[in-house]
Amino acid sequence: MIARKHGAGNVRVFGSVLRGEAGAASDVDFLVDMEPGRNLLDRAGLLVDLEELLGCGVDVATQSSLRDRVRERALEEAVPL
């Protein structure tokens, strides 16, 4: 519901939290697909809502926002929600 409100779909989690390597300062990494016509403000709104819901820092990325190496690893390990 939160993702849809901001035009995001195919929400997946990846990164250190998923791998069990997170420390106290780690955030939760989400990989999403944004609807056409949505922009960075929509993604920022999703980030804020997720931080409020989870009570911790999050990062919301799209495939195009990640560097090649990070994108490859994210796509390999990402788990759909």
TORKOL-4160 file (C-alpha; in steps of 0.2 Angstrom, whole numbers, padded with zeros to 4 digits, m for minus):
81
<pt num="1" X="0000" Y="0000" Z="0000"/>
<pt num="2" X="0014" Y="0012" Z="0004"/>
<pt num="3" X="0024" Y="0008" Z="m0011"/>
<pt num="4" X="0008" Y="0010" Z="m0022"/>
<pt num="5" X="0004" Y="0027" Z="m0015"/>
<pt num="6" X="0021" Y="0033" Z="m0022"/>
<pt num="7" X="0020" Y="0024" Z="m0038"/>
<pt num="8" X="0032" Y="0010" Z="m0034"/>
<pt num="9" X="0031" Y="m0008" Z="m0037"/>
<pt num="10" X="0041" Y="m0024" Z="m0037"/>
<pt num="11" X="0048" Y="m0020" Z="m0020"/>
<pt num="12" X="0063" Y="m0031" Z="m0015"/>
<pt num="13" X="0075" Y="m0030" Z="m0001"/>
<pt num="14" X="0093" Y="m0032" Z="m0003"/>
<pt num="15" X="0110" Y="m0028" Z="0006"/>
<pt num="16" X="0118" Y="m0031" Z="0023"/>
<pt num="17" X="0101" Y="m0033" Z="0032"/>
<pt num="18" X="0096" Y="m0047" Z="0020"/>
<pt num="19" X="0113" Y="m0055" Z="0022"/>
<pt num="20" X="0113" Y="m0054" Z="0041"/>
<pt num="21" X="0128" Y="m0043" Z="0040"/>
<pt num="22" X="0120" Y="m0027" Z="0046"/>
<pt num="23" X="0127" Y="m0016" Z="0060"/>
<pt num="24" X="0119" Y="m0004" Z="0072"/>
<pt num="25" X="0120" Y="0010" Z="0059"/>
<pt num="26" X="0115" Y="0000" Z="0044"/>
<pt num="27" X="0100" Y="0005" Z="0034"/>
<pt num="28" X="0087" Y="m0007" Z="0025"/>
<pt num="29" X="0090" Y="m0007" Z="0006"/>
<pt num="30" X="0075" Y="m0008" Z="m0005"/>
<pt num="31" X="0075" Y="m0010" Z="m0024"/>
<pt num="32" X="0059" Y="m0004" Z="m0033"/>
<pt num="33" X="0052" Y="m0001" Z="m0050"/>
<pt num="34" X="0044" Y="0016" Z="m0052"/>
<pt num="35" X="0029" Y="0019" Z="m0063"/>
<pt num="36" X="0032" Y="0029" Z="m0079"/>
<pt num="37" X="0031" Y="0048" Z="m0075"/>
<pt num="38" X="0036" Y="0046" Z="m0057"/>
<pt num="39" X="0051" Y="0056" Z="m0051"/>
<pt num="40" X="0064" Y="0057" Z="m0037"/>
<pt num="41" X="0051" Y="0066" Z="m0026"/>
<pt num="42" X="0040" Y="0051" Z="m0026"/>
<pt num="43" X="0055" Y="0040" Z="m0022"/>
<pt num="44" X="0059" Y="0052" Z="m0007"/>
<pt num="45" X="0041" Y="0051" Z="m0001"/>
<pt num="46" X="0042" Y="0032" Z="m0001"/>
<pt num="47" X="0059" Y="0033" Z="0009"/>
<pt num="48" X="0051" Y="0044" Z="0022"/>
<pt num="49" X="0036" Y="0033" Z="0024"/>
<pt num="50" X="0046" Y="0017" Z="0025"/>
<pt num="51" X="0058" Y="0025" Z="0038"/>
<pt num="52" X="0042" Y="0030" Z="0049"/>
<pt num="53" X="0035" Y="0013" Z="0047"/>
<pt num="54" X="0051" Y="0003" Z="0051"/>
<pt num="55" X="0058" Y="0015" Z="0064"/>
<pt num="56" X="0076" Y="0014" Z="0055"/>
<pt num="57" X="0085" Y="0021" Z="0041"/>
<pt num="58" X="0081" Y="0015" Z="0023"/>
<pt num="59" X="0087" Y="0017" Z="0006"/>
<pt num="60" X="0076" Y="0016" Z="m0009"/>
<pt num="61" X="0085" Y="0012" Z="m0026"/>
<pt num="62" X="0079" Y="0009" Z="m0043"/>
<pt num="63" X="0090" Y="m0002" Z="m0055"/>
<pt num="64" X="0095" Y="0014" Z="m0065"/>
<pt num="65" X="0101" Y="0023" Z="m0049"/>
<pt num="66" X="0113" Y="0009" Z="m0044"/>
<pt num="67" X="0131" Y="0008" Z="m0050"/>
<pt num="68" X="0134" Y="m0007" Z="m0061"/>
<pt num="69" X="0143" Y="m0018" Z="m0048"/>
<pt num="70" X="0130" Y="m0014" Z="m0035"/>
<pt num="71" X="0116" Y="m0017" Z="m0047"/>
<pt num="72" X="0122" Y="m0034" Z="m0052"/>
<pt num="73" X="0124" Y="m0039" Z="m0033"/>
<pt num="74" X="0107" Y="m0032" Z="m0029"/>
<pt num="75" X="0098" Y="m0041" Z="m0043"/>
<pt num="76" X="0106" Y="m0057" Z="m0038"/>
<pt num="77" X="0101" Y="m0057" Z="m0019"/>
<pt num="78" X="0085" Y="m0046" Z="m0019"/>
<pt num="79" X="0070" Y="m0055" Z="m0011"/>
<pt num="80" X="0053" Y="m0049" Z="m0016"/>
<pt num="81" X="0041" Y="m0043" Z="m0002"/>
